[in-house]
């Protein structure tokens, strides 16, 4: 099956590490593309290209502020990712529950062993 275009699918858009870094930076508030590019150590056209993809999938918004364009995070676009990842929550909770049970069994065995050594 062919991959969806990065401009129409949030999963493919965030598969690119630099786009995820942009989203992390935008969690702190709106930023112009020049700031983002400098922070990430990339050329401004490259940052603009990533921002375009993030805008097209609904993860980033842009607003005019005088002569600047400020980019901001729109986390609502991450809902499909959140819902998908949330489907694994039960798995992780059960796994951590089993791990906790195992740790408790080990502690109990150590305590019993220490009592036996003291006798």
PyMOL commands that set and color helices and strands:
alter all, ss='L'
color gray80, all
select helices_A, chain A and resi 10-13+17-26+33-40+44-56+75-86+89-118
alter helices_A, ss='H'
color red, helices_A
select strands_A, chain A and resi 31-32+60-65+68-73
alter strands_A, ss='S'
color yellow, strands_A
deselect
rebuild
show_as cartoon
